[in-house]
Amino acid sequence: MIHPIDRHRAIERFEAIPHLALGHYPTPLEKLPRFKAALGCSQRLYIKREDLAGAGLGGNKVRKLEYIFSEVLRDGADTVITCGGLRSNHCRVTAMLAAKLGLTCVLVMNEPAHPYAATPASYAINEWVGARIVRVADRRERAPTMERIAGELRAAGQKPAIIPLGASTPVGALGQVSAMQELAGQLGELRFDFDAVFFSTSSGGTQAGLLAGKALFLDPETQLYGVSADDPSLSIQETVGGILREIGERLRLPFDERIQVDDRQVGGGYGVETEAGREALQLLAHSEGILLDPVYTAKAMAGMMAAIRSGALAAEARVLFWHTGGQMALFYT
Ligand SMILES: Cc1ncc(COP(=O)(O)O)c(C=O)c1O
């Protein structure tokens, strides 16, 4: 149990951390009555529309980058370098926000396991907003290539800053702490708490930030469930644990949160669609007119549906789906 005074001081430290305002807030918190009926469940279902945070259907990346870009500008960098797959949401949102802030952006992007039949819209947008794209054959080449490019730019007199994969650093994760603070304000008005929150997890920043935010702002009984888009539970749990520890050091509050990761929806791996994911995408689209993406959020929703159908959640539970965005993956040019 966290002592209320320690929590209060940690919140003050969190609120003093500088960040930019780059998104559109508060993101809506909505009921899903028709989805509930379509599922035929008794639980009360809600959705937090973080997909609407701004910057090109930026989703969870916008809040992370509000904290990261604040440090980039503070340090006087003129160029950001980051990495991801060809359809990466993180790369696209970084490139769009870099354009908005007048910074040069270099993207190191690895080829997909199976080539796309057409150009992903997300990739084309990077070109439209003026990012320089360096393609590498394998994801293992991303980090050394970013270092090499940073060295070349420094030698040419520029000031580059590397943003690690997914902006999943302790600083980036603070964006999700702010999202939880926003949710707590919405729940204060509605006068209830959630029993369970489901979301997509991969590079760990989102889950670490949400857990820290939950410890600071939500009912301690609320359970957070990350549904893996790619990696095994153990490896994501380790990454999340590391980021959470560092956030705790910054806020001087040791977090003791359960890191729950479900890797049963991964199927064939990163970006490979699954039948359960397709069902989740279609059911939410048909019943509520809300789109998921096949890479992250459809698998996360499939995990939530599986938990509901298996009877793992109490009949009256209030369950929140945290929509992290990514729908640009549905579009090609
Ligand atoms: C749409 C979407 N949802 C979820 C995630 C997972 O977030 P994280 O990498 O912080 O675990 C990502 C990024 O990887 C994403 O682009």
The ligand as an ORCA input file, in Angstrom:
! r2SCAN-3c Opt
* xyz 0 1
  C      -1.412      1.177    -32.010
  C      -0.466      0.681    -30.981
  N      -0.971      0.076    -29.895
  C      -0.174     -0.412    -28.928
  C       1.208     -0.321    -29.026
  C       2.026     -0.914    -27.931
  O       2.547      0.072    -27.093
  P       3.958     -0.128    -26.409
  O       4.960     -0.314    -27.514
  O       4.173      1.099    -25.614
  O       3.905     -1.354    -25.562
  C       1.781      0.315    -30.139
  C       3.226      0.473    -30.335
  O       4.026     -0.346    -30.259
  C       0.918      0.824    -31.145
  O       1.395      1.430    -32.253
*
